[in-house]
């Protein structure tokens, strides 16, 4: 699987950037998000158990706009 850079949070500092990537999987369309690890106890309690093979990340809304842009550019 390869990952294609789509964009990073324009307000973040160097080397500390929530980022969105698209993958080239052929079985389904997927994205990889780099963000801040969720450690807030209340948020974790609200979400509930997370399987060991998964993790929770927080990303700014600005980063999600890169998904919307790609989606629109592909004519969906």
mmCIF file of the N, C-alpha and C atoms, coordinates in Angstrom:
data_MODEL
# 
_entry.id   MODEL 
# 
loop_
_atom_site.group_PDB 
_atom_site.id 
_atom_site.type_symbol 
_atom_site.label_atom_id 
_atom_site.label_alt_id 
_atom_site.label_comp_id 
_atom_site.label_asym_id 
_atom_site.label_entity_id 
_atom_site.label_seq_id 
_atom_site.pdbx_PDB_ins_code 
_atom_site.Cartn_x 
_atom_site.Cartn_y 
_atom_site.Cartn_z 
_atom_site.occupancy 
_atom_site.B_iso_or_equiv 
_atom_site.pdbx_formal_charge 
_atom_site.auth_seq_id 
_atom_site.auth_comp_id 
_atom_site.auth_asym_id 
_atom_site.auth_atom_id 
_atom_site.pdbx_PDB_model_num 
ATOM 1   N N  . UNK A 1 1  ? 0.853   -1.176 0.000  1.00 0.00 ? 1  UNK A N  1 
ATOM 2   C CA . UNK A 1 1  ? 0.000   0.000  0.000  1.00 0.00 ? 1  UNK A CA 1 
ATOM 3   C C  . UNK A 1 1  ? 0.896   1.236  0.000  1.00 0.00 ? 1  UNK A C  1 
ATOM 4   N N  . UNK A 1 2  ? 0.559   2.197  -0.821 1.00 0.00 ? 2  UNK A N  1 
ATOM 5   C CA . UNK A 1 2  ? 1.270   3.473  -0.871 1.00 0.00 ? 2  UNK A CA 1 
ATOM 6   C C  . UNK A 1 2  ? 0.359   4.557  -0.306 1.00 0.00 ? 2  UNK A C  1 
ATOM 7   N N  . UNK A 1 3  ? 0.962   5.620  0.214  1.00 0.00 ? 3  UNK A N  1 
ATOM 8   C CA . UNK A 1 3  ? 0.216   6.752  0.766  1.00 0.00 ? 3  UNK A CA 1 
ATOM 9   C C  . UNK A 1 3  ? 0.584   8.023  0.016  1.00 0.00 ? 3  UNK A C  1 
ATOM 10  N N  . UNK A 1 4  ? -0.439  8.764  -0.411 1.00 0.00 ? 4  UNK A N  1 
ATOM 11  C CA . UNK A 1 4  ? -0.245  10.025 -1.132 1.00 0.00 ? 4  UNK A CA 1 
ATOM 12  C C  . UNK A 1 4  ? -0.634  11.184 -0.213 1.00 0.00 ? 4  UNK A C  1 
ATOM 13  N N  . UNK A 1 5  ? 0.286   12.112 -0.020 1.00 0.00 ? 5  UNK A N  1 
ATOM 14  C CA . UNK A 1 5  ? 0.044   13.306 0.804  1.00 0.00 ? 5  UNK A CA 1 
ATOM 15  C C  . UNK A 1 5  ? -1.073  14.134 0.189  1.00 0.00 ? 5  UNK A C  1 
ATOM 16  N N  . UNK A 1 6  ? -2.083  14.499 0.992  1.00 0.00 ? 6  UNK A N  1 
ATOM 17  C CA . UNK A 1 6  ? -3.152  15.381 0.536  1.00 0.00 ? 6  UNK A CA 1 
ATOM 18  C C  . UNK A 1 6  ? -3.030  16.779 1.122  1.00 0.00 ? 6  UNK A C  1 
ATOM 19  N N  . UNK A 1 7  ? -2.573  16.875 2.363  1.00 0.00 ? 7  UNK A N  1 
ATOM 20  C CA . UNK A 1 7  ? -2.412  18.185 2.973  1.00 0.00 ? 7  UNK A CA 1 
ATOM 21  C C  . UNK A 1 7  ? -2.243  18.081 4.474  1.00 0.00 ? 7  UNK A C  1 
ATOM 22  N N  . UNK A 1 8  ? -1.779  19.195 5.062  1.00 0.00 ? 8  UNK A N  1 
ATOM 23  C CA . UNK A 1 8  ? -1.587  19.242 6.512  1.00 0.00 ? 8  UNK A CA 1 
ATOM 24  C C  . UNK A 1 8  ? -2.230  20.493 7.068  1.00 0.00 ? 8  UNK A C  1 
ATOM 25  N N  . UNK A 1 9  ? -2.443  20.478 8.361  1.00 0.00 ? 9  UNK A N  1 
ATOM 26  C CA . UNK A 1 9  ? -3.069  21.610 9.044  1.00 0.00 ? 9  UNK A CA 1 
ATOM 27  C C  . UNK A 1 9  ? -2.236  22.857 8.823  1.00 0.00 ? 9  UNK A C  1 
ATOM 28  N N  . UNK A 1 10 ? -2.789  23.871 8.169  1.00 0.00 ? 10 UNK A N  1 
ATOM 29  C CA . UNK A 1 10 ? -2.010  25.081 7.885  1.00 0.00 ? 10 UNK A CA 1 
ATOM 30  C C  . UNK A 1 10 ? -1.633  25.877 9.139  1.00 0.00 ? 10 UNK A C  1 
ATOM 31  N N  . UNK A 1 11 ? -2.316  25.625 10.247 1.00 0.00 ? 11 UNK A N  1 
ATOM 32  C CA . UNK A 1 11 ? -2.024  26.362 11.482 1.00 0.00 ? 11 UNK A CA 1 
ATOM 33  C C  . UNK A 1 11 ? -1.059  25.639 12.401 1.00 0.00 ? 11 UNK A C  1 
ATOM 34  N N  . UNK A 1 12 ? -0.606  24.453 12.006 1.00 0.00 ? 12 UNK A N  1 
ATOM 35  C CA . UNK A 1 12 ? 0.276   23.702 12.895 1.00 0.00 ? 12 UNK A CA 1 
ATOM 36  C C  . UNK A 1 12 ? 1.735   24.057 12.659 1.00 0.00 ? 12 UNK A C  1 
ATOM 37  N N  . UNK A 1 13 ? 2.550   23.712 13.631 1.00 0.00 ? 13 UNK A N  1 
ATOM 38  C CA . UNK A 1 13 ? 3.971   24.002 13.560 1.00 0.00 ? 13 UNK A CA 1 
ATOM 39  C C  . UNK A 1 13 ? 4.698   22.865 12.841 1.00 0.00 ? 13 UNK A C  1 
ATOM 40  N N  . UNK A 1 14 ? 5.882   23.145 12.353 1.00 0.00 ? 14 UNK A N  1 
ATOM 41  C CA . UNK A 1 14 ? 6.697   22.149 11.655 1.00 0.00 ? 14 UNK A CA 1 
ATOM 42  C C  . UNK A 1 14 ? 6.886   20.915 12.525 1.00 0.00 ? 14 UNK A C  1 
ATOM 43  N N  . UNK A 1 15 ? 6.820   19.739 11.944 1.00 0.00 ? 15 UNK A N  1 
ATOM 44  C CA . UNK A 1 15 ? 6.994   18.458 12.623 1.00 0.00 ? 15 UNK A CA 1 
ATOM 45  C C  . UNK A 1 15 ? 5.921   18.164 13.666 1.00 0.00 ? 15 UNK A C  1 
ATOM 46  N N  . UNK A 1 16 ? 4.837   18.897 13.661 1.00 0.00 ? 16 UNK A N  1 
ATOM 47  C CA . UNK A 1 16 ? 3.729   18.669 14.595 1.00 0.00 ? 16 UNK A CA 1 
ATOM 48  C C  . UNK A 1 16 ? 2.436   18.936 13.848 1.00 0.00 ? 16 UNK A C  1 
ATOM 49  N N  . UNK A 1 17 ? 2.272   18.245 12.727 1.00 0.00 ? 17 UNK A N  1 
ATOM 50  C CA . UNK A 1 17 ? 1.209   18.601 11.813 1.00 0.00 ? 17 UNK A CA 1 
ATOM 51  C C  . UNK A 1 17 ? 0.178   17.496 11.631 1.00 0.00 ? 17 UNK A C  1 
ATOM 52  N N  . UNK A 1 18 ? -1.061  17.709 12.049 1.00 0.00 ? 18 UNK A N  1 
ATOM 53  C CA . UNK A 1 18 ? -2.100  16.782 11.628 1.00 0.00 ? 18 UNK A CA 1 
ATOM 54  C C  . UNK A 1 18 ? -2.140  16.783 10.099 1.00 0.00 ? 18 UNK A C  1 
ATOM 55  N N  . UNK A 1 19 ? -2.142  15.583 9.522  1.00 0.00 ? 19 UNK A N  1 
ATOM 56  C CA . UNK A 1 19 ? -1.989  15.432 8.077  1.00 0.00 ? 19 UNK A CA 1 
ATOM 57  C C  . UNK A 1 19 ? -2.945  14.368 7.568  1.00 0.00 ? 19 UNK A C  1 
ATOM 58  N N  . UNK A 1 20 ? -3.356  14.506 6.304  1.00 0.00 ? 20 UNK A N  1 
ATOM 59  C CA . UNK A 1 20 ? -4.218  13.517 5.674  1.00 0.00 ? 20 UNK A CA 1 
ATOM 60  C C  . UNK A 1 20 ? -3.539  12.956 4.432  1.00 0.00 ? 20 UNK A C  1 
ATOM 61  N N  . UNK A 1 21 ? -3.603  11.624 4.293  1.00 0.00 ? 21 UNK A N  1 
ATOM 62  C CA . UNK A 1 21 ? -3.033  10.919 3.149  1.00 0.00 ? 21 UNK A CA 1 
ATOM 63  C C  . UNK A 1 21 ? -4.117  10.052 2.524  1.00 0.00 ? 21 UNK A C  1 
ATOM 64  N N  . UNK A 1 22 ? -4.045  9.843  1.214  1.00 0.00 ? 22 UNK A N  1 
ATOM 65  C CA . UNK A 1 22 ? -4.900  8.885  0.519  1.00 0.00 ? 22 UNK A CA 1 
ATOM 66  C C  . UNK A 1 22 ? -4.064  7.641  0.246  1.00 0.00 ? 22 UNK A C  1 
ATOM 67  N N  . UNK A 1 23 ? -4.704  6.483  0.269  1.00 0.00 ? 23 UNK A N  1 
ATOM 68  C CA . UNK A 1 23 ? -3.988  5.254  -0.055 1.00 0.00 ? 23 UNK A CA 1 
ATOM 69  C C  . UNK A 1 23 ? -4.356  4.803  -1.468 1.00 0.00 ? 23 UNK A C  1 
ATOM 70  N N  . UNK A 1 24 ? -3.582  3.865  -1.976 1.00 0.00 ? 24 UNK A N  1 
ATOM 71  C CA . UNK A 1 24 ? -3.872  3.327  -3.307 1.00 0.00 ? 24 UNK A CA 1 
ATOM 72  C C  . UNK A 1 24 ? -4.441  1.916  -3.231 1.00 0.00 ? 24 UNK A C  1 
ATOM 73  N N  . UNK A 1 25 ? -5.087  1.582  -2.139 1.00 0.00 ? 25 UNK A N  1 
ATOM 74  C CA . UNK A 1 25 ? -5.680  0.246  -2.005 1.00 0.00 ? 25 UNK A CA 1 
ATOM 75  C C  . UNK A 1 25 ? -6.628  -0.015 -3.171 1.00 0.00 ? 25 UNK A C  1 
ATOM 76  N N  . UNK A 1 26 ? -6.684  -1.241 -3.617 1.00 0.00 ? 26 UNK A N  1 
ATOM 77  C CA . UNK A 1 26 ? -7.562  -1.591 -4.731 1.00 0.00 ? 26 UNK A CA 1 
ATOM 78  C C  . UNK A 1 26 ? -8.866  -2.230 -4.272 1.00 0.00 ? 26 UNK A C  1 
ATOM 79  N N  . UNK A 1 27 ? -8.914  -2.696 -3.027 1.00 0.00 ? 27 UNK A N  1 
ATOM 80  C CA . UNK A 1 27 ? -10.128 -3.345 -2.541 1.00 0.00 ? 27 UNK A CA 1 
ATOM 81  C C  . UNK A 1 27 ? -11.146 -2.374 -1.960 1.00 0.00 ? 27 UNK A C  1 
ATOM 82  N N  . UNK A 1 28 ? -10.693 -1.162 -1.587 1.00 0.00 ? 28 UNK A N  1 
ATOM 83  C CA . UNK A 1 28 ? -11.600 -0.117 -1.070 1.00 0.00 ? 28 UNK A CA 1 
ATOM 84  C C  . UNK A 1 28 ? -10.839 1.189  -0.984 1.00 0.00 ? 28 UNK A C  1 
ATOM 85  N N  . UNK A 1 29 ? -11.565 2.286  -0.867 1.00 0.00 ? 29 UNK A N  1 
ATOM 86  C CA . UNK A 1 29 ? -10.947 3.606  -0.756 1.00 0.00 ? 29 UNK A CA 1 
ATOM 87  C C  . UNK A 1 29 ? -10.686 3.882  0.720  1.00 0.00 ? 29 UNK A C  1 
ATOM 88  N N  . UNK A 1 30 ? -9.423  4.171  1.073  1.00 0.00 ? 30 UNK A N  1 
ATOM 89  C CA . UNK A 1 30 ? -9.083  4.470  2.464  1.00 0.00 ? 30 UNK A CA 1 
ATOM 90  C C  . UNK A 1 30 ? -8.153  5.675  2.544  1.00 0.00 ? 30 UNK A C  1 
ATOM 91  N N  . UNK A 1 31 ? -8.106  6.244  3.729  1.00 0.00 ? 31 UNK A N  1 
ATOM 92  C CA . UNK A 1 31 ? -7.251  7.390  4.019  1.00 0.00 ? 31 UNK A CA 1 
ATOM 93  C C  . UNK A 1 31 ? -6.478  7.093  5.292  1.00 0.00 ? 31 UNK A C  1 
ATOM 94  N N  . UNK A 1 32 ? -5.340  7.731  5.432  1.00 0.00 ? 32 UNK A N  1 
ATOM 95  C CA . UNK A 1 32 ? -4.557  7.650  6.660  1.00 0.00 ? 32 UNK A CA 1 
ATOM 96  C C  . UNK A 1 32 ? -4.507  9.057  7.235  1.00 0.00 ? 32 UNK A C  1 
ATOM 97  N N  . UNK A 1 33 ? -4.887  9.176  8.484  1.00 0.00 ? 33 UNK A N  1 
ATOM 98  C CA . UNK A 1 33 ? -4.866  10.472 9.157  1.00 0.00 ? 33 UNK A CA 1 
ATOM 99  C C  . UNK A 1 33 ? -3.799  10.452 10.239 1.00 0.00 ? 33 UNK A C  1 
ATOM 100 N N  . UNK A 1 34 ? -2.987  11.484 10.254 1.00 0.00 ? 34 UNK A N  1 
ATOM 101 C CA . UNK A 1 34 ? -2.008  11.681 11.324 1.00 0.00 ? 34 UNK A CA 1 
ATOM 102 C C  . UNK A 1 34 ? -2.558  12.805 12.183 1.00 0.00 ? 34 UNK A C  1 
ATOM 103 N N  . UNK A 1 35 ? -2.649  12.570 13.471 1.00 0.00 ? 35 UNK A N  1 
ATOM 104 C CA . UNK A 1 35 ? -3.204  13.595 14.341 1.00 0.00 ? 35 UNK A CA 1 
ATOM 105 C C  . UNK A 1 35 ? -2.709  13.442 15.760 1.00 0.00 ? 35 UNK A C  1 
ATOM 106 N N  . UNK A 1 36 ? -3.363  14.149 16.649 1.00 0.00 ? 36 UNK A N  1 
ATOM 107 C CA . UNK A 1 36 ? -2.987  14.113 18.064 1.00 0.00 ? 36 UNK A CA 1 
ATOM 108 C C  . UNK A 1 36 ? -3.661  12.913 18.728 1.00 0.00 ? 36 UNK A C  1 
ATOM 109 N N  . UNK A 1 37 ? -2.911  12.142 19.466 1.00 0.00 ? 37 UNK A N  1 
ATOM 110 C CA . UNK A 1 37 ? -3.458  11.002 20.186 1.00 0.00 ? 37 UNK A CA 1 
ATOM 111 C C  . UNK A 1 37 ? -4.462  11.501 21.226 1.00 0.00 ? 37 UNK A C  1 
ATOM 112 N N  . UNK A 1 38 ? -5.631  10.894 21.255 1.00 0.00 ? 38 UNK A N  1 
ATOM 113 C CA . UNK A 1 38 ? -6.664  11.287 22.211 1.00 0.00 ? 38 UNK A CA 1 
ATOM 114 C C  . UNK A 1 38 ? -6.333  10.671 23.564 1.00 0.00 ? 38 UNK A C  1 
ATOM 115 N N  . UNK A 1 39 ? -6.127  11.534 24.553 1.00 0.00 ? 39 UNK A N  1 
ATOM 116 C CA . UNK A 1 39 ? -5.834  11.079 25.919 1.00 0.00 ? 39 UNK A CA 1 
ATOM 117 C C  . UNK A 1 39 ? -6.793  11.667 26.942 1.00 0.00 ? 39 UNK A C  1 
ATOM 118 N N  . UNK A 1 40 ? -7.673  12.559 26.513 1.00 0.00 ? 40 UNK A N  1 
ATOM 119 C CA . UNK A 1 40 ? -8.616  13.203 27.426 1.00 0.00 ? 40 UNK A CA 1 
ATOM 120 C C  . UNK A 1 40 ? -9.538  12.147 28.041 1.00 0.00 ? 40 UNK A C  1 
ATOM 121 N N  . UNK A 1 41 ? -9.548  12.026 29.380 1.00 0.00 ? 41 UNK A N  1 
ATOM 122 C CA . UNK A 1 41 ? -10.343 10.985 30.033 1.00 0.00 ? 41 UNK A CA 1 
ATOM 123 C C  . UNK A 1 41 ? -11.836 11.062 29.708 1.00 0.00 ? 41 UNK A C  1 
ATOM 124 N N  . UNK A 1 42 ? -12.389 12.257 29.628 1.00 0.00 ? 42 UNK A N  1 
ATOM 125 C CA . UNK A 1 42 ? -13.826 12.383 29.352 1.00 0.00 ? 42 UNK A CA 1 
ATOM 126 C C  . UNK A 1 42 ? -14.150 11.944 27.928 1.00 0.00 ? 42 UNK A C  1 
ATOM 127 N N  . UNK A 1 43 ? -13.320 12.349 26.963 1.00 0.00 ? 43 UNK A N  1 
ATOM 128 C CA . UNK A 1 43 ? -13.542 11.935 25.571 1.00 0.00 ? 43 UNK A CA 1 
ATOM 129 C C  . UNK A 1 43 ? -13.435 10.418 25.458 1.00 0.00 ? 43 UNK A C  1 
ATOM 130 N N  . UNK A 1 44 ? -12.449 9.825  26.115 1.00 0.00 ? 44 UNK A N  1 
ATOM 131 C CA . UNK A 1 44 ? -12.279 8.376  26.077 1.00 0.00 ? 44 UNK A CA 1 
ATOM 132 C C  . UNK A 1 44 ? -13.471 7.662  26.712 1.00 0.00 ? 44 UNK A C  1 
ATOM 133 N N  . UNK A 1 45 ? -13.993 8.221  27.791 1.00 0.00 ? 45 UNK A N  1 
ATOM 134 C CA . UNK A 1 45 ? -15.172 7.635  28.435 1.00 0.00 ? 45 UNK A CA 1 
ATOM 135 C C  . UNK A 1 45 ? -16.398 7.752  27.529 1.00 0.00 ? 45 UNK A C  1 
ATOM 136 N N  . UNK A 1 46 ? -16.540 8.883  26.864 1.00 0.00 ? 46 UNK A N  1 
ATOM 137 C CA . UNK A 1 46 ? -17.670 9.078  25.950 1.00 0.00 ? 46 UNK A CA 1 
ATOM 138 C C  . UNK A 1 46 ? -17.630 8.092  24.788 1.00 0.00 ? 46 UNK A C  1 
ATOM 139 N N  . UNK A 1 47 ? -16.448 7.792  24.294 1.00 0.00 ? 47 UNK A N  1 
ATOM 140 C CA . UNK A 1 47 ? -16.289 6.911  23.140 1.00 0.00 ? 47 UNK A CA 1 
ATOM 141 C C  . UNK A 1 47 ? -16.421 5.451  23.532 1.00 0.00 ? 47 UNK A C  1 
ATOM 142 N N  . UNK A 1 48 ? -15.867 5.086  24.663 1.00 0.00 ? 48 UNK A N  1 
ATOM 143 C CA . UNK A 1 48 ? -15.940 3.698  25.116 1.00 0.00 ? 48 UNK A CA 1 
ATOM 144 C C  . UNK A 1 48 ? -14.730 2.895  24.679 1.00 0.00 ? 48 UNK A C  1 
ATOM 145 N N  . UNK A 1 49 ? -14.811 1.582  24.838 1.00 0.00 ? 49 UNK A N  1 
ATOM 146 C CA . UNK A 1 49 ? -13.657 0.716  24.553 1.00 0.00 ? 49 UNK A CA 1 
ATOM 147 C C  . UNK A 1 49 ? -13.191 0.808  23.095 1.00 0.00 ? 49 UNK A C  1 
ATOM 148 N N  . UNK A 1 50 ? -11.889 0.801  22.935 1.00 0.00 ? 50 UNK A N  1 
ATOM 149 C CA . UNK A 1 50 ? -11.265 0.801  21.608 1.00 0.00 ? 50 UNK A CA 1 
ATOM 150 C C  . UNK A 1 50 ? -10.422 -0.468 21.504 1.00 0.00 ? 50 UNK A C  1 
ATOM 151 N N  . UNK A 1 51 ? -10.637 -1.261 20.456 1.00 0.00 ? 51 UNK A N  1 
ATOM 152 C CA . UNK A 1 51 ? -9.857  -2.490 20.311 1.00 0.00 ? 51 UNK A CA 1 
ATOM 153 C C  . UNK A 1 51 ? -8.356  -2.202 20.286 1.00 0.00 ? 51 UNK A C  1 
ATOM 154 N N  . UNK A 1 52 ? -7.563  -3.164 20.731 1.00 0.00 ? 52 UNK A N  1 
ATOM 155 C CA . UNK A 1 52 ? -6.116  -2.993 20.792 1.00 0.00 ? 52 UNK A CA 1 
ATOM 156 C C  . UNK A 1 52 ? -5.486  -2.691 19.435 1.00 0.00 ? 52 UNK A C  1 
ATOM 157 N N  . UNK A 1 53 ? -6.093  -3.146 18.360 1.00 0.00 ? 53 UNK A N  1 
ATOM 158 C CA . UNK A 1 53 ? -5.518  -2.915 17.033 1.00 0.00 ? 53 UNK A CA 1 
ATOM 159 C C  . UNK A 1 53 ? -5.969  -1.581 16.419 1.00 0.00 ? 53 UNK A C  1 
ATOM 160 N N  . UNK A 1 54 ? -6.673  -0.746 17.186 1.00 0.00 ? 54 UNK A N  1 
ATOM 161 C CA . UNK A 1 54 ? -7.121  0.564  16.726 1.00 0.00 ? 54 UNK A CA 1 
ATOM 162 C C  . UNK A 1 54 ? -6.639  1.643  17.690 1.00 0.00 ? 54 UNK A C  1 
ATOM 163 N N  . UNK A 1 55 ? -6.707  2.896  17.234 1.00 0.00 ? 55 UNK A N  1 
ATOM 164 C CA . UNK A 1 55 ? -6.358  4.027  18.090 1.00 0.00 ? 55 UNK A CA 1 
ATOM 165 C C  . UNK A 1 55 ? -7.268  5.190  17.736 1.00 0.00 ? 55 UNK A C  1 
ATOM 166 N N  . UNK A 1 56 ? -7.345  6.156  18.621 1.00 0.00 ? 56 UNK A N  1 
ATOM 167 C CA . UNK A 1 56 ? -8.144  7.357  18.375 1.00 0.00 ? 56 UNK A CA 1 
ATOM 168 C C  . UNK A 1 56 ? -7.209  8.527  18.156 1.00 0.00 ? 56 UNK A C  1 
ATOM 169 N N  . UNK A 1 57 ? -7.502  9.339  17.142 1.00 0.00 ? 57 UNK A N  1 
ATOM 170 C CA . UNK A 1 57 ? -6.734  10.553 16.914 1.00 0.00 ? 57 UNK A CA 1 
ATOM 171 C C  . UNK A 1 57 ? -7.695  11.713 16.740 1.00 0.00 ? 57 UNK A C  1 
ATOM 172 N N  . UNK A 1 58 ? -7.209  12.882 17.041 1.00 0.00 ? 58 UNK A N  1 
ATOM 173 C CA . UNK A 1 58 ? -7.968  14.118 16.856 1.00 0.00 ? 58 UNK A CA 1 
ATOM 174 C C  . UNK A 1 58 ? -7.293  14.910 15.754 1.00 0.00 ? 58 UNK A C  1 
ATOM 175 N N  . UNK A 1 59 ? -8.101  15.376 14.786 1.00 0.00 ? 59 UNK A N  1 
ATOM 176 C CA . UNK A 1 59 ? -7.556  16.197 13.710 1.00 0.00 ? 59 UNK A CA 1 
ATOM 177 C C  . UNK A 1 59 ? -8.440  17.429 13.528 1.00 0.00 ? 59 UNK A C  1 
ATOM 178 N N  . UNK A 1 60 ? -7.850  18.550 13.130 1.00 0.00 ? 60 UNK A N  1 
ATOM 179 C CA . UNK A 1 60 ? -8.628  19.765 12.937 1.00 0.00 ? 60 UNK A CA 1 
ATOM 180 C C  . UNK A 1 60 ? -9.537  19.661 11.713 1.00 0.00 ? 60 UNK A C  1 
ATOM 181 N N  . UNK A 1 61 ? -10.612 20.395 11.741 1.00 0.00 ? 61 UNK A N  1 
ATOM 182 C CA . UNK A 1 61 ? -11.543 20.435 10.616 1.00 0.00 ? 61 UNK A CA 1 
ATOM 183 C C  . UNK A 1 61 ? -10.843 20.859 9.328  1.00 0.00 ? 61 UNK A C  1 
ATOM 184 N N  . UNK A 1 62 ? -9.865  21.738 9.436  1.00 0.00 ? 62 UNK A N  1 
ATOM 185 C CA . UNK A 1 62 ? -9.128  22.192 8.255  1.00 0.00 ? 62 UNK A CA 1 
ATOM 186 C C  . UNK A 1 62 ? -8.514  21.024 7.488  1.00 0.00 ? 62 UNK A C  1 
ATOM 187 N N  . UNK A 1 63 ? -8.065  19.986 8.207  1.00 0.00 ? 63 UNK A N  1 
ATOM 188 C CA . UNK A 1 63 ? -7.458  18.835 7.559  1.00 0.00 ? 63 UNK A CA 1 
ATOM 189 C C  . UNK A 1 63 ? -8.510  18.035 6.782  1.00 0.00 ? 63 UNK A C  1 
ATOM 190 N N  . UNK A 1 64 ? -9.725  17.962 7.298  1.00 0.00 ? 64 UNK A N  1 
ATOM 191 C CA . UNK A 1 64 ? -10.789 17.238 6.608  1.00 0.00 ? 64 UNK A CA 1 
ATOM 192 C C  . UNK A 1 64 ? -11.170 17.902 5.282  1.00 0.00 ? 64 UNK A C  1 
ATOM 193 N N  . UNK A 1 65 ? -10.891 19.165 5.150  1.00 0.00 ? 65 UNK A N  1 
ATOM 194 C CA . UNK A 1 65 ? -11.178 19.869 3.895  1.00 0.00 ? 65 UNK A CA 1 
ATOM 195 C C  . UNK A 1 65 ? -10.347 19.309 2.741  1.00 0.00 ? 65 UNK A C  1 
ATOM 196 N N  . UNK A 1 66 ? -9.201  18.720 3.041  1.00 0.00 ? 66 UNK A N  1 
ATOM 197 C CA . UNK A 1 66 ? -8.400  18.091 1.992  1.00 0.00 ? 66 UNK A CA 1 
ATOM 198 C C  . UNK A 1 66 ? -9.134  16.880 1.416  1.00 0.00 ? 66 UNK A C  1 
ATOM 199 N N  . UNK A 1 67 ? -9.864  16.156 2.255  1.00 0.00 ? 67 UNK A N  1 
ATOM 200 C CA . UNK A 1 67 ? -10.693 15.054 1.766  1.00 0.00 ? 67 UNK A CA 1 
ATOM 201 C C  . UNK A 1 67 ? -11.786 15.600 0.858  1.00 0.00 ? 67 UNK A C  1 
ATOM 202 N N  . UNK A 1 68 ? -12.473 16.630 1.314  1.00 0.00 ? 68 UNK A N  1 
ATOM 203 C CA . UNK A 1 68 ? -13.566 17.202 0.526  1.00 0.00 ? 68 UNK A CA 1 
ATOM 204 C C  . UNK A 1 68 ? -13.060 17.697 -0.824 1.00 0.00 ? 68 UNK A C  1 
ATOM 205 N N  . UNK A 1 69 ? -11.914 18.340 -0.839 1.00 0.00 ? 69 UNK A N  1 
ATOM 206 C CA . UNK A 1 69 ? -11.343 18.840 -2.093 1.00 0.00 ? 69 UNK A CA 1 
ATOM 207 C C  . UNK A 1 69 ? -11.059 17.693 -3.053 1.00 0.00 ? 69 UNK A C  1 
ATOM 208 N N  . UNK A 1 70 ? -10.438 16.625 -2.545 1.00 0.00 ? 70 UNK A N  1 
ATOM 209 C CA . UNK A 1 70 ? -10.122 15.470 -3.401 1.00 0.00 ? 70 UNK A CA 1 
ATOM 210 C C  . UNK A 1 70 ? -11.394 14.823 -3.924 1.00 0.00 ? 70 UNK A C  1 
ATOM 211 N N  . UNK A 1 71 ? -12.391 14.705 -3.074 1.00 0.00 ? 71 UNK A N  1 
ATOM 212 C CA . UNK A 1 71 ? -13.661 14.111 -3.449 1.00 0.00 ? 71 UNK A CA 1 
ATOM 213 C C  . UNK A 1 71 ? -14.317 14.907 -4.575 1.00 0.00 ? 71 UNK A C  1 
ATOM 214 N N  . UNK A 1 72 ? -14.325 16.204 -4.449 1.00 0.00 ? 72 UNK A N  1 
ATOM 215 C CA . UNK A 1 72 ? -14.927 17.061 -5.477 1.00 0.00 ? 72 UNK A CA 1 
ATOM 216 C C  . UNK A 1 72 ? -14.125 17.051 -6.777 1.00 0.00 ? 72 UNK A C  1 
ATOM 217 N N  . UNK A 1 73 ? -12.804 17.025 -6.663 1.00 0.00 ? 73 UNK A N  1 
ATOM 218 C CA . UNK A 1 73 ? -11.955 17.014 -7.868 1.00 0.00 ? 73 UNK A CA 1 
ATOM 219 C C  . UNK A 1 73 ? -12.146 15.745 -8.678 1.00 0.00 ? 73 UNK A C  1 
ATOM 220 N N  . UNK A 1 74 ? -12.492 14.652 -8.013 1.00 0.00 ? 74 UNK A N  1 
ATOM 221 C CA . UNK A 1 74 ? -12.702 13.390 -8.727 1.00 0.00 ? 74 UNK A CA 1 
ATOM 222 C C  . UNK A 1 74 ? -14.105 13.291 -9.314 1.00 0.00 ? 74 UNK A C  1 
ATOM 223 N N  . UNK A 1 75 ? -14.911 14.334 -9.127 1.00 0.00 ? 75 UNK A N  1 
ATOM 224 C CA . UNK A 1 75 ? -16.230 14.383 -9.732 1.00 0.00 ? 75 UNK A CA 1 
ATOM 225 C C  . UNK A 1 75 ? -17.312 13.562 -9.062 1.00 0.00 ? 75 UNK A C  1 
ATOM 226 N N  . UNK A 1 76 ? -17.204 13.360 -7.779 1.00 0.00 ? 76 UNK A N  1 
ATOM 227 C CA . UNK A 1 76 ? -18.231 12.584 -7.063 1.00 0.00 ? 76 UNK A CA 1 
ATOM 228 C C  . UNK A 1 76 ? -19.424 13.440 -6.741 1.00 0.00 ? 76 UNK A C  1 
# 
